[in-house]
Amino acid sequence: MSRPTAARIMANLALTPQNAKEAQIFRWLERYLKGSSHQMLAKLLRFSTASDVLLPDHSIAVHTEVMAPVAICPKAYTCFRRLILPRNFQSYSQMRNNLDLYLRDCNIWDLND
């Protein structure tokens, strides 16, 4: 077990872009992680895995999906350690603002077991 850092979380992400837009979203995610505080990294980890510590040999699968413009938000399947990000983010700042908004308030998290 180890404290979440951007580098440790990125090393535990399992993501394979299927197209240029997904590659862009994944680059933005890495940029987001590098710029996030330890508190926000712990929240992202808790959101994605239901734990705020990294476990060895337990990757987090990252996927994207197109979401309705009024319902753009990250989703997680904690039992499967799966993070789903909207594919239709238009900019890094939109993604950063969206993730910050949802990660700050666990009462609005969209989690599925």
N, C-alpha and C positions, 0 to 999 in steps of 0.2 A: 504494500500500500504506500502511496506517496501523495504529497500535497499537489494539487493541480497547478500546473504552470502552463503557459501557452505552448511551450515546446513539448511537454509531456502529453498534453491533450492532442496536439497535432500528430504526435507519434502513435497515438491510439485510435486515430480516425481511419476508418475503412471507407474510402470513397473512390469510385471509378467513374469519371465523367463519361457520359454517353454522347455528349455533343458539346459544342462551343459554349452554349449558354450555361450548362451545368459546370463546365470548367471555370467559367467566370464566377459563378456563385461559390464554388469551392475556394477560389482564390480570395474572394471577399471574406469568406468564413475564416480563412487563415489570417487575413489582415485584421479582422475583428478580434480574433483570439490574441494576437500579438499586442493589440492596443487596449485590452481589457484588464481591469484590476483583478487581484486575487479573489475578491468577493464575487465579481461577476463570473469569473472562471468556475468557481465552486458552484454557483447557481446554474450555470450551463450544464455542468457535470451532473448535478442533482436533477435537473430537468430531463436530461437524456438518459440517465441510468438509475435514478432514485437513490443515488449515493453521492456524497461530496468528496469521495476519495477515488483515486485511480487504482484499479486492480490489475496486477500483471496478467498479460495474455487475455485481456478482455477488451476487445476493440469496440468502438462505437460506429455502427454503420450509418453513413450519411446518404440520404436520398433527397431528391427534389420532386415537387409536383406543382402543376399549375393550379392556382387557387383563385376563387372569385375575388375581384379587386376589393370588395368590402370585407373579405374574410381572410386577408393575408396575415398569417401568423405561423410561427414554428409549431410543430407537433412532435410528440415523442411516444414511442412504445418502449416503456422502461424495461419490461421483461425481456425484450429482444435487443435492448441497448441500441435502439434505432432512433435517429434524429431525422426529421423531415423538414426541409426548408422550402419555402415558396420559390418556384422557378421564375416567377414573373416579377421579381424585384427589378426595378429600372436603374438603380444606382447603388453604390456602396453605402452612401449616407442613408438611403431609404432602408436598407437592410440593417445597418447599425442602429438606427432609431427604433426600428421594429423589434429587434432582438432586445435592446435595452428596455423598452417598454414592457415586453412580456416577461423577461427574466426578473425584473424588479419586483413584480407582484405575483407570487405563487398562487393567488386565488383565481387568476385568469388562465392558468396553464391548461393546455389541451393535452392531457396525458391519456394514454391507452395502455392497459396491461396486457 
